Amino acid sequence: MSYRPYQQILRRKSRQIRVGKVLVGGDAPISVQTMTNTPTEDAAATIAQIRRAELAGVDIVRVSCPDEASTAALKEIVHEVNVPVVADIHFHYKRAIEAAEAGAACLRINPGNIGSPERVKEVIKAARDHGCSIRIGVNAGSLERHLLEKYGEPNPEALVESALWHADHLLQNGFDEFKISVKASDVFLAVAAYQQLAEACDHPLHIGITEAGGKRTGTVKSSIGLGSLLWAGIGDTMRVSLSAEPEEEVHVGWDILKSLGIRHRGVKIISCPSCARQGFNVIKTVETLEERLAHIETPLTLSIIGCVVNGPGEALMTDIGVTGGGNNRHMVYHAGKTDHTIQGDAMVDHIVELVEKKAAEIAAAKQEPAAEPQAAE
């Protein structure tokens, strides 16, 4: 039986736009986004949250701007963070103009709830004048009334018709620096809508399963939906929507991309679910290592296997590996070869040291900056 390795994922061809310093579409890497959940007018709290997301590897951050106090704070927020900020706008077109003036890199709008064509035209002018791109954000929960009357309920055709109608409106105003999303909380509805939209246009697409749920259920839904789209080559930028902290959305987004071999960042841990054969506490070890190694950006692989059944085989395919052994001594592998053993109570600190050293070597070879080693807790 043949299989299709990740190298053969054929990415859909799309136009390329710019969100601040981040390119979206074309041959640009698929970017990972999140959204803050602090009151935007509390600039200090919002900046702190964005910085945590930056440490997790976020490319673009969206910030809600529901009122004038929010857009007033946006200028400070944009100045203090290192990633492009998207202003999330609903209902009031003046908030979009204020956000563009404050330095937002992109305006997320649903033209249908911004108001009259004249108001949409004013938003387009502000975006053009201040170098903003736009995301047309269509959502199954807020479709236009005439489409609901036409189709009876939210369906892929309604979402796509809404998106293309709004896109055409921007194009008629001579503005093409935009991307589109057609989100739904239902995985099948969202995936079908994106598939249809991908065939109907070459606009860059922001993909996501909206209101996916909590950390566990939302991760599962997003992985199914976004994984299906990405495997089909659909998607230029993405957000995993979780009822969780923004940095958790970023971690899951990166894990989806790494699992498909699309982008690589940080340590990829291959670990067993553990059983009675384990020579050490695999679950606790992996949990600790995920925290201790989160600062590393250089891509490398680490296998943590509790016993010798699958351990040697997995370790042979990773940069560094550990296999559980007897008498509280465990085998350490390096570059696919057995290297030495380590006592159980010193194992975690030893693995962290080995991974940091390996990351520094890889970074030096690629002339990339390596993360600073962290002191053991």
C-alpha positions as semicolon CSV with decimal commas, in nm:
position;residue;x (nm);y (nm);z (nm)
1;M;0,000;0,000;0,000
2;S;0,137;0,339;-0,096
3;Y;0,096;0,654;0,111
4;R;0,125;1,023;0,045
5;P;0,411;1,173;0,247
6;Y;0,394;1,533;0,358
7;Q;0,643;1,638;0,094
8;Q;0,371;1,575;-0,164
9;I;0,111;1,807;-0,011
10;L;0,031;2,037;-0,300
11;R;-0,054;2,380;-0,172
12;R;-0,334;2,571;-0,338
13;K;-0,205;2,867;-0,539
14;S;-0,321;3,197;-0,396
15;R;-0,244;3,566;-0,422
16;Q;-0,002;3,698;-0,164
17;I;-0,079;3,986;0,070
18;R;0,103;4,142;0,362
19;V;-0,007;4,162;0,725
20;G;0,252;4,397;0,864
21;K;0,585;4,218;0,824
22;V;0,418;3,879;0,768
23;L;0,346;3,759;0,415
24;V;0,027;3,558;0,372
25;G;-0,051;3,345;0,069
26;G;0,156;3,252;-0,231
27;D;0,462;3,057;-0,120
28;A;0,482;3,220;0,225
29;P;0,483;2,986;0,528
30;I;0,140;2,916;0,677
31;S;0,121;3,157;0,968
32;V;-0,016;3,081;1,315
33;Q;-0,254;3,328;1,474
34;T;-0,431;3,376;1,806
35;M;-0,655;3,637;1,967
36;T;-0,627;3,815;2,299
37;N;-0,903;3,787;2,559
38;T;-0,802;4,071;2,789
39;P;-0,996;4,399;2,786
40;T;-0,816;4,581;2,505
41;E;-0,835;4,913;2,687
42;D;-0,610;4,753;2,951
43;A;-0,303;4,797;2,734
44;A;-0,059;4,651;2,988
45;A;-0,255;4,327;3,029
46;T;-0,304;4,291;2,654
47;I;0,064;4,352;2,582
48;A;0,164;4,094;2,843
49;Q;-0,070;3,838;2,686
50;I;0,066;3,905;2,337
51;R;0,422;3,864;2,464
52;R;0,335;3,521;2,606
53;A;0,191;3,428;2,267
54;E;0,511;3,554;2,102
55;L;0,717;3,320;2,320
56;A;0,493;3,035;2,204
57;G;0,571;3,123;1,841
58;V;0,271;3,325;1,723
59;D;0,302;3,503;1,389
60;I;-0,003;3,733;1,402
61;V;-0,229;3,840;1,692
62;R;-0,587;3,965;1,669
63;V;-0,722;4,216;1,919
64;S;-1,090;4,304;1,961
65;C;-1,176;4,672;1,927
66;P;-1,539;4,710;2,032
67;D;-1,520;5,073;2,152
68;E;-1,322;5,393;2,131
69;A;-1,121;5,311;2,446
70;S;-0,996;4,997;2,273
71;T;-0,877;5,172;1,960
72;A;-0,716;5,442;2,177
73;A;-0,513;5,171;2,356
74;L;-0,426;4,999;2,029
75;K;-0,158;5,253;1,942
76;E;0,041;5,165;2,256
77;I;-0,017;4,792;2,209
78;V;0,107;4,793;1,850
79;H;0,417;4,987;1,953
80;E;0,511;4,748;2,236
81;V;0,480;4,408;2,064
82;N;0,684;4,237;1,796
83;V;0,413;4,077;1,583
84;P;0,153;4,233;1,354
85;V;-0,177;4,316;1,523
86;V;-0,513;4,262;1,356
87;A;-0,797;4,482;1,479
88;D;-1,122;4,286;1,514
89;I;-1,408;4,516;1,415
90;H;-1,782;4,463;1,426
91;F;-2,076;4,696;1,362
92;H;-1,907;5,037;1,394
93;Y;-1,707;5,146;1,092
94;K;-1,539;5,430;1,283
95;R;-1,358;5,175;1,502
96;A;-1,198;5,035;1,186
97;I;-1,080;5,380;1,078
98;E;-0,943;5,451;1,427
99;A;-0,766;5,114;1,434
100;A;-0,600;5,182;1,099
101;E;-0,484;5,519;1,225
102;A;-0,351;5,353;1,544
103;G;-0,122;5,123;1,347
104;A;-0,316;4,800;1,304
105;A;-0,159;4,581;1,037
106;C;-0,495;4,437;0,931
107;L;-0,864;4,502;0,986
108;R;-1,089;4,201;1,041
109;I;-1,436;4,304;0,929
110;N;-1,760;4,152;0,816
111;P;-1,866;4,410;0,558
112;G;-2,226;4,299;0,605
113;N;-2,242;4,436;0,958
114;I;-2,026;4,746;0,901
115;G;-2,313;4,936;0,739
116;S;-2,377;5,103;0,406
117;P;-2,151;5,073;0,102
118;E;-2,037;5,429;0,172
119;R;-1,914;5,329;0,516
120;V;-1,738;5,024;0,379
121;K;-1,573;5,255;0,124
122;E;-1,446;5,476;0,408
123;V;-1,296;5,172;0,580
124;I;-1,124;5,068;0,256
125;K;-0,982;5,420;0,219
126;A;-0,845;5,411;0,576
127;A;-0,689;5,070;0,513
128;R;-0,526;5,189;0,192
129;D;-0,404;5,516;0,345
130;H;-0,242;5,342;0,643
131;G;-0,106;5,029;0,475
132;C;-0,355;4,787;0,630
133;S;-0,475;4,466;0,479
134;I;-0,829;4,340;0,544
135;R;-0,973;4,006;0,643
136;I;-1,325;3,941;0,529
137;G;-1,458;3,734;0,816
138;V;-1,771;3,537;0,726
139;N;-1,921;3,331;1,006
140;A;-2,207;3,081;1,001
141;G;-2,349;3,247;1,310
142;S;-2,379;3,593;1,153
143;L;-2,479;3,543;0,792
144;E;-2,675;3,817;0,617
145;R;-3,051;3,790;0,643
146;H;-3,108;3,763;0,269
147;L;-2,878;3,460;0,251
148;L;-3,054;3,290;0,540
149;E;-3,385;3,352;0,363
150;K;-3,243;3,220;0,036
151;Y;-3,084;2,902;0,177
152;G;-3,298;2,847;0,487
153;E;-2,997;2,783;0,711
154;P;-2,621;2,831;0,715
155;N;-2,463;2,601;0,458
156;P;-2,141;2,601;0,253
157;E;-2,306;2,771;-0,043
158;A;-2,433;3,057;0,175
159;L;-2,093;3,111;0,337
160;V;-1,913;3,114;0,003
161;E;-2,169;3,343;-0,161
162;S;-2,133;3,589;0,125
163;A;-1,752;3,579;0,108
164;L;-1,734;3,630;-0,268
165;W;-1,992;3,910;-0,260
166;H;-1,785;4,100;-0,004
167;A;-1,463;4,026;-0,192
168;D;-1,615;4,162;-0,511
169;H;-1,713;4,478;-0,327
170;L;-1,353;4,536;-0,217
171;L;-1,224;4,463;-0,566
172;Q;-1,470;4,707;-0,720
173;N;-1,317;4,970;-0,492
174;G;-0,971;4,885;-0,623
175;F;-0,857;4,707;-0,306
176;D;-0,710;4,358;-0,324
177;E;-0,499;4,339;-0,006
178;F;-0,742;4,106;0,165
179;K;-0,784;3,749;0,279
180;I;-1,105;3,557;0,354
181;S;-1,235;3,324;0,621
182;V;-1,560;3,124;0,617
183;K;-1,576;2,982;0,968
184;A;-1,830;2,761;1,139
185;S;-1,832;2,565;1,465
186;D;-1,947;2,258;1,274
187;V;-1,639;2,084;1,131
188;F;-1,814;1,946;0,823
189;L;-1,976;2,280;0,739
190;A;-1,650;2,472;0,776
191;V;-1,441;2,226;0,576
192;A;-1,698;2,207;0,295
193;A;-1,721;2,587;0,277
194;Y;-1,343;2,626;0,257
195;Q;-1,321;2,356;-0,010
196;Q;-1,578;2,534;-0,224
197;L;-1,420;2,874;-0,168
198;A;-1,073;2,741;-0,253
199;E;-1,203;2,624;-0,590
200;A;-1,389;2,948;-0,660
201;C;-1,109;3,204;-0,613
202;D;-0,739;3,262;-0,561
203;H;-0,774;3,489;-0,258
204;P;-0,557;3,390;0,040
205;L;-0,758;3,202;0,303
206;H;-0,753;3,227;0,681
207;I;-0,877;2,891;0,813
208;G;-1,030;2,801;1,144
209;I;-1,306;2,612;1,321
210;T;-1,475;2,886;1,519
211;E;-1,596;2,839;1,876
212;A;-1,438;2,493;1,875
213;G;-1,470;2,449;2,253
214;G;-1,240;2,390;2,547
215;K;-0,878;2,288;2,543
216;R;-0,937;1,915;2,481
217;T;-1,250;1,911;2,266
218;G;-1,150;2,223;2,076
219;T;-0,808;2,078;1,999
220;V;-0,968;1,761;1,862
221;K;-1,220;1,949;1,645
222;S;-0,960;2,191;1,516
223;S;-0,711;1,915;1,441
224;I;-0,970;1,726;1,237
225;G;-1,095;2,030;1,048
226;L;-0,773;2,223;0,997
227;G;-0,572;1,906;0,942
228;S;-0,809;1,800;0,664
229;L;-0,782;2,137;0,493
230;L;-0,406;2,169;0,528
231;W;-0,351;1,815;0,400
232;A;-0,556;1,914;0,094
233;G;-0,332;2,219;0,046
234;I;-0,594;2,470;0,162
235;G;-0,503;2,747;0,403
236;D;-0,254;3,034;0,413
237;T;-0,292;3,142;0,775
238;M;-0,474;2,973;1,064
239;R;-0,613;3,010;1,412
240;V;-0,709;2,735;1,655
241;S;-1,005;2,879;1,849
242;L;-1,008;2,744;2,204
243;S;-1,172;2,843;2,531
244;A;-0,818;2,857;2,669
245;E;-0,529;3,098;2,696
246;P;-0,402;3,238;2,363
247;E;-0,062;3,072;2,396
248;E;-0,238;2,733;2,412
249;E;-0,399;2,809;2,074
250;V;-0,052;2,882;1,939
251;H;0,092;2,558;2,076
252;V;-0,187;2,354;1,916
253;G;-0,154;2,540;1,587
254;W;0,215;2,463;1,572
255;D;0,154;2,101;1,669
256;I;-0,090;2,063;1,379
257;L;0,163;2,209;1,134
258;K;0,446;1,996;1,275
259;S;0,235;1,681;1,263
260;L;0,175;1,738;0,892
261;G;0,540;1,825;0,832
262;I;0,443;2,169;0,702
263;R;0,639;2,385;0,947
264;H;0,883;2,295;1,220
265;R;0,957;2,480;1,541
266;G;1,097;2,362;1,871
267;V;1,121;2,013;2,014
268;K;0,895;1,744;1,871
269;I;0,849;1,483;2,143
270;I;0,762;1,127;2,044
271;S;0,645;0,945;2,355
272;C;0,461;0,626;2,442
273;P;0,130;0,625;2,634
274;S;0,309;0,413;2,899
275;C;0,208;0,079;3,049
276;A;0,313;-0,157;3,327
277;R;0,646;-0,219;3,149
278;Q;0,763;0,142;3,186
279;G;1,097;0,188;3,358
280;F;1,011;0,542;3,466
281;N;0,703;0,766;3,491
282;V;0,660;0,852;3,124
283;I;0,359;1,079;3,164
284;K;0,518;1,297;3,430
285;T;0,851;1,302;3,246
286;V;0,694;1,420;2,921
287;E;0,484;1,681;3,101
288;T;0,795;1,820;3,270
289;L;1,002;1,816;2,953
290;E;0,734;1,999;2,754
291;E;0,758;2,282;3,009
292;R;1,136;2,277;3,044
293;L;1,198;2,269;2,667
294;A;0,931;2,519;2,561
295;H;1,194;2,794;2,520
296;I;1,372;2,612;2,237
297;E;1,284;2,728;1,886
298;T;1,528;2,517;1,685
299;P;1,349;2,214;1,535
300;L;1,467;1,876;1,664
301;T;1,314;1,545;1,770
302;L;1,317;1,370;2,108
303;S;1,178;1,025;2,187
304;I;1,073;0,931;2,540
305;I;0,979;0,562;2,551
306;G;0,918;0,375;2,876
307;C;1,056;0,033;2,784
308;V;1,259;-0,161;2,528
309;V;0,966;-0,292;2,321
310;N;0,942;0,008;2,087
311;G;1,202;0,230;2,248
312;P;1,512;0,139;2,045
313;G;1,324;0,162;1,716
314;E;1,179;0,504;1,795
315;A;1,511;0,630;1,934
316;L;1,688;0,538;1,611
317;M;1,470;0,788;1,423
318;T;1,510;1,088;1,657
319;D;1,793;1,328;1,734
320;I;1,791;1,226;2,100
321;G;1,609;0,937;2,264
322;V;1,562;0,771;2,600
323;T;1,444;0,416;2,660
324;G;1,344;0,287;3,001
325;G;1,558;0,011;3,150
326;G;1,592;-0,190;3,469
327;N;1,746;-0,095;3,801
328;N;1,649;0,269;3,747
329;R;1,905;0,311;3,469
330;H;1,791;0,413;3,123
331;M;1,952;0,409;2,781
332;V;2,023;0,738;2,606
333;Y;2,047;0,749;2,226
334;H;2,213;1,020;2,018
335;A;2,182;1,054;1,641
336;G;2,024;0,710;1,618
337;K;2,290;0,524;1,816
338;T;2,314;0,400;2,173
339;D;2,531;0,643;2,361
340;H;2,523;0,597;2,739
341;T;2,298;0,523;3,035
342;I;2,162;0,763;3,294
343;Q;2,028;0,721;3,646
344;G;1,654;0,784;3,671
345;D;1,664;1,065;3,925
346;A;1,906;1,265;3,705
347;M;1,734;1,187;3,376
348;V;1,519;1,498;3,320
349;D;1,799;1,749;3,388
350;H;2,030;1,541;3,169
351;I;1,783;1,533;2,879
352;V;1,730;1,910;2,901
353;E;2,106;1,962;2,890
354;L;2,145;1,730;2,591
355;V;1,858;1,892;2,399
356;E;1,985;2,245;2,463
357;K;2,332;2,143;2,346
358;K;2,193;1,977;2,033
359;A;1,974;2,280;1,958
360;A;2,277;2,506;1,989
361;E;2,473;2,285;1,749
362;I;2,192;2,282;1,492
363;A;2,142;2,657;1,525
364;A;2,513;2,723;1,486
365;A;2,524;2,507;1,175
366;K;2,238;2,707;1,028
367;Q;2,371;3,034;1,171
368;E;2,053;3,076;1,375
369;P;2,040;3,212;1,731
370;A;1,993;2,935;1,989
371;A;1,777;2,973;2,300
372;E;1,952;3,045;2,626
373;P;1,974;2,739;2,857
374;Q;1,727;2,744;3,146
375;A;1,830;2,664;3,498
376;A;1,683;2,344;3,638
377;E;1,398;2,401;3,879
